[in-house]
Amino acid sequence: MLKIEHLSKIYDNGVQALNDISFEVPDGQFLVIIGLSGSGKSTLLRCINRLIEPTDGRIFWNDIEITSATDEELRHIRRKIGMIFQQFNLVRRAPVMTNVLAGRLGYTNPLWSFVNYFSASDRQKALEKLGRVGIREKAYIRADQLSGGQQQRVGIARALMQEPDLMLADEPVASLDPATSHSVMKYLELLNQEDGITIMCSLHFLSLARAYADRIIALKDGRIEFDGSPDQIDDQRFKDIYGEEAVRVEIS
């Protein structure tokens, strides 16, 4: 169970990205966070694993307070929280295998990882994770030779190397075309359904959220505008979230 209590974030320039947000996420849920750019989606996800430090509030995961964890405690917590990024965050000139093995850094002796030493079992596990996302044959190709959708699948495989219980996906399909977006979202759906991994995914498009989410939270100006099931978002709710002049864009 993930619990967020009165979470706020004010950046150094005075912008308040999150304003007194509270909610809980049960284990195994597929939660999608929607909202306009600047609504606080990315800030929220990055506060959960403390890539961004909250200004106020508390975050608990499995009864452990993330917001008060020491550096060493946070290292152990992050082992079980995977992260998928909008821009993939790969070492583009490195082979796919090297990028995937980076997901084991939290489990590996820092000196060994510095010289790129990983065990045979870790390397076998990396091949298995690449197989799960359909690109095992790309293991020894440079990451920058892959398509955008394939690079994002490398990002998913890297996160799976952590053996996570919670997966944070920050706009994972924002730079992909509609068909590839659905392909990536289906992999996240399979991880949720087959492995029981809790998914928290930020998206722009309501149509994608409706297709994959068990639950939707909508942010507007750093506050929760909506929290409920996808079928509860009618035309009025849509306007409340995206504004009166918003035009709905559906992805088939």
BAFI-3210 file (N, C-alpha, C; in Angstrom, 3 decimals, decimal comma, padded with zeros to 6 digits):
// residues 252
n [1|2|3|4|5|6|7|8|9|10|11|12|13|14|15|16|17|18|19|20|21|22|23|24|25|26|27|28|29|30|31|32|33|34|35|36|37|38|39|40|41|42|43|44|45|46|47|48|49|50|51|52|53|54|55|56|57|58|59|60|61|62|63|64|65|66|67|68|69|70|71|72|73|74|75|76|77|78|79|80|81|82|83|84|85|86|87|88|89|90|91|92|93|94|95|96|97|98|99|100|101|102|103|104|105|106|107|108|109|110|111|112|113|114|115|116|117|118|119|120|121|122|123|124|125|126|127|128|129|130|131|132|133|134|135|136|137|138|139|140|141|142|143|144|145|146|147|148|149|150|151|152|153|154|155|156|157|158|159|160|161|162|163|164|165|166|167|168|169|170|171|172|173|174|175|176|177|178|179|180|181|182|183|184|185|186|187|188|189|190|191|192|193|194|195|196|197|198|199|200|201|202|203|204|205|206|207|208|209|210|211|212|213|214|215|216|217|218|219|220|221|222|223|224|225|226|227|228|229|230|231|232|233|234|235|236|237|238|239|240|241|242|243|244|245|246|247|248|249|250|251|252]
n.u [000,842|000,570|000,797|-000,044|000,277|-000,900|000,811|003,061|004,758|006,977|008,836|012,159|011,868|009,474|007,189|004,352|004,037|002,705|-000,068|-001,015|-001,769|-003,436|-003,789|-004,397|-002,893|-003,777|-002,123|-001,278|-002,865|-003,711|-003,007|-003,686|-002,463|-003,673|-003,748|-003,140|-000,067|002,232|000,560|001,377|001,940|004,401|006,035|004,742|005,111|007,908|008,422|007,631|009,645|011,625|013,276|012,744|012,657|010,066|008,325|006,633|004,642|004,001|005,123|004,297|005,243|004,343|004,220|006,601|008,220|008,949|009,667|011,187|013,380|016,774|019,790|020,893|018,734|016,929|018,155|017,703|014,911|014,395|015,170|012,956|011,209|010,466|011,312|010,167|010,940|010,009|011,742|013,277|015,931|018,345|021,706|022,834|024,851|025,695|025,444|022,259|022,080|023,854|022,478|020,149|021,179|021,856|019,717|020,250|021,932|021,370|021,621|024,146|027,656|029,212|031,801|032,158|030,118|031,100|033,137|031,671|030,988|028,957|027,096|026,806|024,241|022,789|023,121|021,811|019,279|018,780|018,537|016,213|014,344|014,393|013,331|010,722|009,673|009,799|012,171|014,536|016,437|017,745|019,742|022,535|022,858|023,513|021,887|021,007|020,384|017,895|014,306|011,989|009,903|011,058|013,245|011,897|010,912|013,282|013,762|011,679|012,417|014,823|013,849|012,434|014,492|015,019|013,248|010,669|008,060|006,477|005,807|006,736|005,727|006,588|005,019|005,278|004,719|004,737|006,360|005,845|004,242|000,660|000,024|002,352|002,331|000,145|001,207|003,361|001,913|000,416|002,355|002,912|000,423|000,358|002,404|001,231|-001,064|-000,101|002,162|001,429|002,367|002,193|001,085|001,812|001,085|001,667|-000,189|-001,134|-003,347|-006,755|-008,096|-006,228|-005,848|-008,410|-008,448|-006,623|-006,475|-007,306|-008,103|-008,364|-006,600|-006,925|-005,010|-004,942|-003,527|-001,830|-003,466|-005,814|-008,225|-009,984|-010,834|-011,307|-013,145|-012,479|-014,837|-016,351|-015,682|-017,222|-018,436|-018,563|-016,833|-014,496|-014,138|-013,782|-011,312|-009,563|-010,244|-012,560|-012,259|-011,060|-010,287|-011,306|-009,125|-009,034|-007,504|-007,476]
n.v [-001,196|002,150|005,280|008,628|011,638|014,777|016,050|018,414|020,524|023,070|024,821|026,287|028,635|029,573|028,424|026,505|023,233|021,010|020,774|020,128|017,293|014,203|010,703|007,145|004,143|000,990|-002,239|-003,709|-002,202|-000,470|002,595|005,602|008,829|011,850|014,998|018,440|019,702|020,771|020,402|018,940|016,244|014,821|015,765|014,712|011,883|011,761|012,662|010,511|008,517|010,106|011,399|013,976|016,218|016,475|019,433|019,524|017,270|013,667|010,425|007,094|003,734|000,473|000,746|002,004|005,044|006,940|009,599|010,309|008,706|007,651|008,082|005,536|003,876|004,745|003,852|001,090|001,068|002,060|-000,052|-001,631|-000,049|000,615|002,721|004,399|006,432|009,385|010,200|007,967|007,700|006,280|005,002|005,953|005,217|002,852|-000,787|-002,494|-004,517|-003,605|-001,327|-002,491|-004,049|-002,047|-001,778|-003,403|-002,126|-001,266|-003,567|-004,482|-004,734|-001,619|-001,177|-003,273|-002,716|-000,366|-001,150|-002,440|-005,075|-007,814|-010,542|-013,902|-014,834|-012,469|-011,478|-013,442|-013,052|-010,503|-011,034|-012,539|-010,629|-008,866|-010,584|-010,735|-008,300|-008,503|-008,081|-009,567|-010,316|-007,998|-007,523|-007,010|-004,852|-001,407|001,059|003,405|002,645|001,643|001,858|004,386|003,165|000,655|001,453|002,375|-000,017|-001,211|000,417|-000,446|-003,125|-002,700|-001,520|-003,726|-005,372|-004,668|-006,112|-005,068|-003,982|-001,854|000,277|003,221|005,246|007,768|009,695|007,700|007,253|009,587|010,531|008,880|007,323|006,768|003,937|002,639|003,595|002,246|-000,332|-000,199|000,449|-001,885|-003,712|-002,732|-003,205|-006,019|-006,592|-005,630|-007,283|-009,954|-010,123|-008,752|-006,232|-003,025|-000,250|003,081|005,560|008,350|010,228|012,045|011,664|011,037|008,906|006,784|006,437|005,581|003,137|001,500|001,933|001,067|002,944|006,486|009,427|012,845|015,724|019,202|022,279|021,507|020,288|017,703|017,074|015,149|011,841|008,638|006,010|005,166|005,316|007,252|009,738|012,070|014,371|016,844|016,476|016,127|018,701|020,079|019,134|019,598|022,075|024,562|025,081|022,902|020,318|017,135|014,496|011,503|008,302|005,728]
n.w [000,000|-000,914|000,567|000,522|002,081|002,508|000,629|-000,658|-003,011|-003,542|-005,790|-006,110|-007,533|-006,739|-007,804|-007,212|-007,423|-006,427|-004,248|-001,225|-001,417|-001,030|-000,996|-001,415|-002,662|-003,428|-003,291|-006,395|-008,070|-011,138|-011,728|-013,301|-013,880|-014,889|-016,703|-017,642|-019,142|-016,716|-014,592|-012,434|-012,565|-013,223|-011,171|-008,928|-009,272|-009,146|-006,631|-005,118|-005,248|-004,407|-006,249|-006,619|-003,961|-001,643|-000,485|001,689|003,689|003,797|002,707|002,550|002,112|002,163|004,933|005,538|005,940|003,313|002,961|005,167|005,070|005,364|003,360|002,895|003,601|001,670|-000,651|-000,475|-000,522|-003,080|-004,645|-005,072|-006,430|-009,544|-012,380|-015,199|-017,912|-019,780|-021,868|-022,134|-021,056|-021,588|-021,998|-024,825|-026,635|-025,695|-025,564|-025,693|-023,734|-021,717|-020,845|-019,792|-017,712|-015,968|-014,309|-012,173|-010,478|-007,878|-006,431|-006,669|-005,955|-005,667|-006,735|-008,531|-010,347|-011,379|-013,049|-014,852|-014,256|-014,054|-012,737|-014,113|-013,753|-013,523|-016,103|-017,573|-016,574|-017,571|-020,313|-020,209|-019,337|-021,495|-023,356|-022,405|-023,141|-025,813|-027,339|-027,252|-029,134|-029,669|-027,869|-028,013|-029,590|-030,230|-028,240|-029,479|-032,008|-032,118|-032,553|-031,284|-029,798|-029,281|-027,729|-025,476|-024,553|-023,790|-021,610|-019,946|-019,537|-018,167|-015,795|-014,838|-014,059|-011,499|-010,065|-009,264|-007,005|-007,295|-009,992|-011,501|-014,049|-016,026|-018,138|-020,282|-022,984|-024,359|-026,425|-028,521|-031,385|-031,975|-032,367|-031,439|-028,866|-027,712|-027,825|-025,965|-023,637|-023,352|-022,566|-020,002|-018,875|-018,918|-017,070|-014,787|-014,592|-014,777|-013,111|-010,888|-010,304|-008,964|-010,742|-011,477|-013,587|-015,583|-017,924|-020,909|-022,581|-022,340|-023,539|-023,654|-020,910|-020,150|-021,469|-020,128|-017,348|-013,956|-012,244|-012,156|-011,465|-011,636|-012,052|-011,452|-011,612|-009,526|-007,658|-006,665|-008,949|-009,751|-008,767|-009,379|-011,099|-014,574|-016,178|-015,003|-015,867|-017,458|-020,017|-018,686|-016,513|-017,948|-019,022|-016,630|-015,874|-018,062|-019,042|-020,342|-023,054|-024,088|-026,430|-027,078|-027,681|-029,124|-029,138|-031,310]
ca.u [000,000|001,242|-000,008|000,479|-000,433|-000,720|002,055|003,202|006,075|007,195|010,183|012,930|011,374|008,177|006,084|003,807|003,692|001,742|-000,685|-001,777|-002,343|-003,523|-004,530|-003,781|-002,881|-003,674|-001,226|-001,814|-003,724|-003,170|-003,459|-003,204|-002,570|-003,832|-003,775|-002,386|001,331|002,348|-000,440|002,045|002,022|005,780|006,511|004,165|005,795|009,310|008,451|007,413|010,949|012,490|014,111|012,466|012,346|008,849|008,434|005,868|003,850|004,664|004,838|004,553|005,087|004,421|004,412|007,911|008,105|009,965|010,072|012,164|014,401|018,164|020,298|021,040|017,388|016,327|018,759|016,996|013,531|014,370|015,336|011,649|010,393|010,981|010,997|010,218|011,014|009,485|012,810|013,931|017,101|019,301|023,036|022,486|025,962|025,977|024,546|021,008|022,369|024,442|021,406|019,244|021,903|021,871|018,654|020,745|022,943|021,016|021,897|025,508|028,788|029,491|033,070|031,922|029,298|031,939|033,904|030,670|030,973|027,700|027,160|026,174|022,798|022,220|023,096|020,726|018,035|018,591|018,009|014,825|013,508|014,273|012,380|009,366|009,189|009,836|013,347|015,726|017,422|018,412|020,541|023,910|022,811|023,551|020,548|020,595|019,992|016,532|013,207|011,545|009,155|011,998|014,013|011,084|010,857|014,532|013,531|010,829|013,250|015,755|013,104|012,089|015,676|014,962|012,204|009,911|006,671|005,803|006,409|006,374|005,943|006,404|004,723|006,102|004,398|004,545|007,123|005,594|003,033|-000,463|000,108|003,445|001,879|-000,662|002,103|004,060|000,927|000,021|003,389|002,671|-000,783|000,724|003,161|000,254|-001,984|000,583|003,130|000,851|003,099|001,401|001,516|001,401|001,499|001,126|-000,528|-001,904|-004,561|-007,799|-008,456|-005,302|-006,154|-009,627|-008,190|-005,731|-006,489|-008,345|-008,469|-007,746|-006,510|-006,648|-004,434|-005,109|-002,850|-001,222|-004,471|-006,603|-009,495|-010,846|-010,285|-012,375|-013,024|-012,462|-016,159|-016,981|-015,276|-018,120|-018,022|-018,357|-015,600|-013,412|-013,940|-013,239|-009,902|-008,759|-010,650|-013,751|-011,923|-010,317|-010,831|-010,953|-008,386|-009,127|-006,592|-008,172]
ca.v [000,000|003,445|006,327|009,980|012,475|016,230|016,283|019,683|020,830|024,421|024,915|027,457|029,833|029,940|027,685|025,423|022,149|020,165|021,561|019,393|016,113|012,990|009,557|005,840|003,250|-000,410|-003,102|-004,336|-001,310|000,254|003,972|006,574|010,233|012,677|016,437|019,236|019,960|021,706|020,134|018,328|014,787|014,342|016,097|013,732|010,596|011,869|012,800|009,204|007,875|011,199|012,065|015,353|016,266|017,240|020,558|019,186|016,061|012,388|009,323|005,789|002,568|-000,717|001,250|002,651|006,434|007,277|010,995|010,478|007,673|008,048|007,733|004,083|003,313|005,077|002,954|-000,184|001,299|002,249|-001,334|-002,214|000,933|000,832|004,030|004,476|007,851|009,829|010,242|006,664|007,775|005,221|005,362|005,670|004,586|001,550|-001,860|-002,694|-005,338|-002,748|-000,493|-003,305|-004,434|-000,906|-001,982|-004,183|-001,363|-001,208|-004,860|-004,885|-004,040|-000,428|-001,309|-004,163|-002,022|000,671|-001,785|-003,131|-006,507|-008,359|-011,999|-014,644|-014,915|-011,165|-011,379|-014,297|-012,375|-009,395|-011,609|-012,936|-009,425|-008,406|-011,486|-010,403|-007,136|-008,819|-007,617|-010,295|-010,363|-006,689|-007,377|-006,542|-003,712|-000,116|001,555|004,459|002,048|001,148|002,818|004,936|002,156|-000,354|002,046|002,399|-001,386|-001,389|001,065|-001,324|-004,266|-002,209|-001,391|-005,074|-005,968|-004,366|-006,944|-004,062|-004,166|-000,623|000,840|004,595|005,507|009,212|009,985|006,735|007,178|010,959|010,779|007,768|007,413|006,089|002,476|002,246|003,912|001,122|-001,470|-000,006|000,364|-003,283|-004,355|-002,333|-003,907|-007,404|-006,625|-005,430|-008,412|-011,229|-010,074|-008,057|-004,995|-001,797|000,698|004,482|006,019|009,649|010,300|013,194|011,319|010,363|007,653|005,762|006,206|004,765|001,797|000,678|002,225|000,681|004,169|007,693|010,663|014,001|016,877|020,517|023,306|020,917|019,716|016,614|017,519|013,985|010,564|007,666|005,042|005,818|005,571|008,379|011,003|012,472|015,602|017,930|016,177|016,383|020,155|020,488|018,753|020,141|023,433|024,699|025,133|021,702|019,468|015,761|013,776|010,086|007,451|004,468]
ca.w [000,000|-000,962|001,194|000,348|003,046|002,490|-000,105|-001,367|-003,534|-004,044|-006,335|-005,681|-008,225|-006,176|-008,422|-006,398|-008,340|-005,722|-003,173|-000,208|-002,069|-000,216|-001,530|-001,198|-003,820|-002,998|-004,053|-007,590|-008,856|-012,288|-011,541|-014,283|-013,475|-016,084|-016,492|-018,591|-018,810|-015,603|-013,550|-011,287|-012,721|-013,106|-009,828|-008,002|-009,398|-008,739|-005,166|-004,497|-005,038|-003,953|-007,243|-006,216|-002,531|-001,331|000,452|002,880|003,579|004,047|001,797|003,146|001,247|003,027|006,306|005,673|005,505|002,319|003,093|006,250|004,934|005,166|002,037|002,813|003,584|000,384|-001,639|-000,387|-000,950|-004,536|-005,331|-005,373|-007,138|-010,894|-012,961|-016,654|-018,207|-021,064|-022,864|-022,074|-020,158|-021,891|-022,494|-026,215|-027,360|-025,075|-025,992|-024,954|-022,553|-020,682|-020,322|-018,977|-016,495|-015,052|-013,337|-011,025|-009,747|-006,460|-005,810|-007,036|-005,352|-006,494|-007,453|-009,671|-011,350|-011,986|-014,132|-015,683|-013,971|-013,557|-012,672|-015,208|-013,482|-013,873|-017,557|-018,036|-016,204|-018,514|-021,550|-019,954|-019,298|-022,879|-023,993|-021,971|-023,901|-027,229|-028,083|-026,808|-030,222|-029,752|-026,650|-028,223|-030,504|-029,539|-027,945|-030,403|-033,277|-031,954|-032,678|-030,013|-029,063|-028,797|-026,631|-024,263|-024,052|-023,047|-020,322|-019,134|-019,138|-017,134|-014,548|-014,376|-013,428|-010,068|-009,485|-008,503|-006,585|-007,740|-011,197|-011,805|-015,474|-016,206|-019,551|-021,014|-024,413|-024,850|-027,654|-029,430|-032,195|-031,312|-032,376|-030,549|-027,514|-027,244|-027,626|-024,699|-022,551|-023,176|-021,758|-018,610|-018,446|-018,643|-015,823|-013,729|-014,488|-014,613|-012,023|-009,739|-010,020|-008,901|-011,768|-011,444|-014,908|-015,975|-019,343|-021,372|-023,308|-021,587|-024,197|-023,170|-019,502|-020,096|-021,992|-019,315|-015,915|-013,002|-011,522|-012,686|-010,674|-012,482|-011,370|-012,074|-010,799|-008,338|-006,757|-007,222|-009,509|-009,903|-008,323|-009,532|-012,186|-015,893|-016,746|-014,316|-016,486|-018,535|-020,694|-017,728|-015,790|-018,888|-019,067|-015,334|-015,813|-019,150|-019,377|-021,174|-024,477|-024,469|-027,475|-026,755|-028,706|-028,849|-029,879|-031,604]
c.u [000,879|000,303|000,685|-000,369|000,011|000,587|002,011|004,630|006,086|008,646|010,853|012,459|009,981|006,988|005,644|003,283|002,657|001,239|-001,575|-002,523|-002,306|-004,316|-003,754|-003,879|-002,733|-002,694|-001,961|-002,706|-002,966|-003,779|-002,838|-003,471|-002,618|-003,841|-002,952|-000,911|001,393|001,357|000,155|002,261|003,444|006,345|006,006|004,915|007,223|009,464|008,344|008,728|012,041|013,585|013,921|012,083|011,071|009,148|007,757|005,089|004,683|004,202|005,235|004,368|005,363|004,834|005,809|007,779|009,266|010,525|011,070|013,316|015,788|018,607|020,406|019,679|016,718|016,885|018,034|015,552|013,445|014,597|014,000|010,694|011,037|010,538|011,191|010,062|010,481|010,538|013,749|015,121|018,042|020,672|023,039|023,598|026,306|025,033|023,289|021,268|022,927|023,379|020,473|019,911|021,988|020,758|019,072|021,721|022,650|021,327|023,368|026,552|029,167|030,783|032,897|031,131|030,109|032,731|032,994|030,734|029,612|027,771|026,491|024,668|022,111|022,121|021,995|019,374|017,740|018,031|016,544|013,900|013,343|013,311|010,952|008,795|009,458|011,049|014,635|016,826|018,188|019,445|021,904|024,006|022,880|022,144|020,083|020,252|018,554|015,516|012,805|010,795|010,050|012,839|013,195|010,931|012,155|014,385|012,673|011,637|014,243|015,049|012,739|013,269|015,731|014,010|011,265|008,535|005,817|006,554|005,851|006,715|005,580|006,254|005,460|005,842|004,282|005,246|006,905|004,321|001,924|-000,348|001,192|003,087|001,066|000,207|002,816|003,093|000,485|001,077|003,220|001,448|-000,475|001,501|002,232|-000,584|-001,275|001,515|002,587|001,575|002,128|001,964|000,950|001,973|000,862|000,944|-001,208|-003,282|-005,534|-008,146|-007,536|-005,572|-007,381|-009,365|-007,445|-005,891|-007,609|-008,951|-007,715|-007,743|-006,153|-006,121|-004,706|-004,517|-002,348|-002,183|-005,200|-007,963|-010,495|-010,116|-011,409|-012,119|-013,084|-013,840|-016,912|-016,622|-016,181|-017,636|-017,740|-017,073|-014,387|-013,095|-013,360|-011,733|-009,062|-009,143|-011,801|-013,445|-011,209|-011,059|-010,371|-010,266|-008,394|-008,117|-007,284|-007,237]
c.v [001,249|004,491|007,671|010,916|013,928|016,639|017,618|019,820|022,239|024,494|026,223|028,748|030,267|029,217|026,550|024,330|021,209|020,913|020,662|018,200|014,914|011,923|008,283|005,010|001,818|-001,194|-003,678|-003,456|-000,736|001,653|004,857|007,976|011,072|014,149|017,145|019,303|021,022|021,468|019,472|016,831|014,264|014,616|015,084|012,413|010,668|012,161|011,434|008,469|008,886|011,556|013,570|015,322|017,074|018,396|020,233|017,909|014,805|011,346|008,022|004,708|001,330|-000,333|001,809|004,073|006,784|008,671|011,225|009,482|008,287|007,633|006,217|003,401|003,556|004,188|001,611|-000,045|001,355|000,962|-001,868|-001,223|001,193|002,185|003,955|005,936|008,161|009,758|009,045|006,622|006,591|005,818|004,971|004,968|003,206|000,482|-001,934|-003,473|-004,499|-001,863|-001,280|-003,699|-003,293|-001,013|-002,784|-003,405|-001,287|-002,480|-005,250|-004,088|-002,842|-000,527|-002,195|-003,454|-000,948|000,107|-002,651|-004,651|-006,886|-009,875|-012,624|-014,727|-013,591|-011,022|-012,265|-013,669|-011,214|-009,901|-012,011|-011,718|-008,838|-009,300|-011,164|-009,208|-007,284|-008,370|-008,306|-010,270|-009,052|-006,490|-006,732|-005,451|-002,426|000,447|002,597|003,944|001,514|002,259|003,333|003,918|001,068|000,187|002,083|000,998|-001,765|-000,760|000,220|-002,524|-003,868|-002,087|-002,761|-005,763|-005,681|-005,299|-006,082|-004,563|-002,981|-000,086|002,237|004,870|006,956|009,539|009,009|006,685|008,558|011,214|009,694|007,988|006,579|004,570|001,977|002,529|002,772|-000,103|-001,378|-000,137|-001,075|-004,056|-003,991|-003,053|-005,364|-007,530|-006,464|-006,691|-009,731|-011,256|-009,395|-006,788|-003,823|-000,809|002,071|005,143|007,367|009,681|011,624|012,783|010,529|009,020|006,515|005,427|005,303|003,322|000,908|000,853|001,516|001,934|005,330|008,784|011,776|015,143|018,143|021,552|022,736|020,330|018,569|017,148|016,374|012,758|009,535|006,724|005,760|006,168|006,703|009,728|011,280|013,790|016,731|017,723|016,469|017,878|020,678|020,238|019,529|021,559|023,469|024,635|023,875|020,923|018,058|015,100|012,302|009,333|006,119|003,289]
c.w [000,000|-000,373|001,035|001,197|002,928|001,797|-000,841|-001,872|-004,095|-004,519|-005,908|-006,344|-007,762|-006,758|-007,504|-007,329|-007,740|-004,506|-002,324|-000,812|-001,124|-000,961|-001,208|-002,470|-003,310|-003,865|-005,260|-008,441|-010,054|-012,242|-012,609|-013,767|-014,737|-015,698|-017,546|-018,200|-017,713|-014,486|-012,314|-011,410|-012,494|-011,720|-008,815|-008,074|-008,866|-007,250|-004,481|-004,271|-004,684|-004,959|-007,119|-004,747|-002,297|-000,384|001,768|002,620|003,789|003,023|002,490|002,083|002,085|004,441|006,571|005,157|004,575|002,564|004,222|006,150|004,771|003,768|001,872|002,780|002,233|-000,721|-001,651|-000,851|-002,471|-005,306|-005,828|-006,040|-008,496|-011,424|-014,470|-017,037|-019,606|-022,165|-022,757|-021,113|-020,341|-022,185|-023,960|-026,987|-026,804|-025,615|-025,114|-023,663|-021,406|-020,045|-019,407|-017,657|-015,491|-014,016|-012,124|-010,165|-008,255|-005,709|-005,917|-006,257|-006,228|-007,296|-008,684|-010,762|-012,069|-013,161|-015,004|-015,506|-013,395|-013,644|-013,892|-015,010|-013,810|-015,397|-018,156|-017,741|-017,151|-019,840|-021,381|-019,947|-020,699|-023,656|-023,627|-022,719|-025,396|-028,014|-027,607|-027,869|-030,373|-028,637|-026,892|-029,292|-029,687|-029,391|-028,955|-031,795|-033,245|-032,219|-031,298|-029,175|-028,505|-027,649|-025,343|-023,689|-023,333|-021,657|-019,392|-018,635|-018,048|-015,792|-013,972|-013,704|-011,937|-009,325|-008,637|-008,080|-007,027|-008,945|-011,428|-013,254|-015,764|-017,685|-020,472|-022,510|-025,050|-026,176|-028,701|-030,236|-031,552|-031,255|-031,426|-029,096|-026,927|-026,974|-026,289|-023,529|-022,301|-022,382|-020,283|-018,051|-018,098|-017,335|-014,627|-013,516|-014,181|-013,406|-010,767|-009,371|-010,000|-009,911|-011,466|-012,690|-015,205|-017,485|-019,646|-021,860|-022,445|-022,213|-023,760|-021,712|-019,363|-020,527|-021,001|-017,801|-015,173|-012,365|-012,144|-011,616|-011,645|-011,618|-012,167|-011,122|-009,473|-007,333|-007,458|-007,642|-009,608|-009,390|-008,402|-010,689|-013,531|-016,424|-016,063|-014,932|-017,686|-019,130|-019,715|-016,928|-016,674|-018,943|-017,755|-015,265|-016,818|-019,570|-020,357|-022,664|-024,969|-025,545|-027,184|-027,951|-028,333|-029,703|-030,082|-031,423]
res [m|l|k|i|e|h|l|s|k|i|y|d|n|g|v|q|a|l|n|d|i|s|f|e|v|p|d|g|q|f|l|v|i|i|g|l|s|g|s|g|k|s|t|l|l|r|c|i|n|r|l|i|e|p|t|d|g|r|i|f|w|n|d|i|e|i|t|s|a|t|d|e|e|l|r|h|i|r|r|k|i|g|m|i|f|q|q|f|n|l|v|r|r|a|p|v|m|t|n|v|l|a|g|r|l|g|y|t|n|p|l|w|s|f|v|n|y|f|s|a|s|d|r|q|k|a|l|e|k|l|g|r|v|g|i|r|e|k|a|y|i|r|a|d|q|l|s|g|g|q|q|q|r|v|g|i|a|r|a|l|m|q|e|p|d|l|m|l|a|d|e|p|v|a|s|l|d|p|a|t|s|h|s|v|m|k|y|l|e|l|l|n|q|e|d|g|i|t|i|m|c|s|l|h|f|l|s|l|a|r|a|y|a|d|r|i|i|a|l|k|d|g|r|i|e|f|d|g|s|p|d|q|i|d|d|q|r|f|k|d|i|y|g|e|e|a|v|r|v|e|i|s]
***
